[in-house]
Amino acid sequence: MAVKSSIPIHFLDQDAKFGIHVHRLDEIDADEVILMQAHRDNHCNFFFQESGISHIMVDFREVSAEGSAIFCILPGQVHMPIATFNASGWFVAADLMSLGDSYRSVFEEFSINGAPISLDAGQAEKLGKCFNMLAEISKQPEDTFFYQATLSAMLQVFLGIFAAIVLNYEQQHSAGNSRAAIITRQFKSLLMKNFKTLKSPSEYAQALNISSSYLNEVVKQHTGLPVSNLIHQEIIMEARRLLYFTDLSVKEISYSLGYDDHTYFSRLFKKLIKVSPGQFRSEYRR
């Protein structure tokens, strides 16, 4: 058996024009989907389920969508399909460079913490029209006048509608546009990119040009957790991914996460997960 030294990464295929790939969910071979192994993507996946039921594993939690709903998965998240039942709809795979900073922060928080959002008839109709137009444009010959500009503009329209639905949902269930929510999204965006190198709340506060105490105050207000806990959660989530999906040693995983002292890393892991890294691997990889 080959040694797994990394988690598989899927890339946008050659059919993706200008970093965008649009596809019908119901046109994907069901057997091929079920056989798909856990992996990461180097791009974002946006799902619009029109009807049916689908179950996806995303970072050790099962995400289930029933009926008309949206969800997204960002680069770095390990995921795999579990089961689908007459699921129909669309998905867009888009290069991360297609997202502006404001969109990215909205989608990052949604993909990490959120469950699929159910849509009303008006939202579903608007997204359906958007997907149909995006798919139609993406199938045009590339030498069509202003093809790339039109495709990019249509993608921005789609992202805007998708983000508006997410923010509207957040506003109904929390203070989605509050100062605390905005700073928390900015912090989480930084955390996803820098958790291997930045380990202290003060480093993130400095990057955001605010004090450590204020960052901790607003993040705790919005999430219920102090900044240090969220930093450790991100680190340990990546450790769990590597322990489960690769054959890297605990020492190798520790180093890859920015810890020269693997015994300290092991103590931190056990403190948060209640078992040692070795025990976690032996218990869950059966």
PyMOL commands that set and color helices and strands:
alter all, ss='L'
color gray80, all
select helices_A, chain A and resi 25-27+30-34+96-98+101-113+121-138+147-173+179-194+201-207+212-223+227-245+250-256+262-273+277-284
alter helices_A, ss='H'
color red, helices_A
select strands_A, chain A and resi 9-10+20-24+40-41+44-58+61-66+69-73+79-94+117-118
alter strands_A, ss='S'
color yellow, strands_A
deselect
rebuild
show_as cartoon
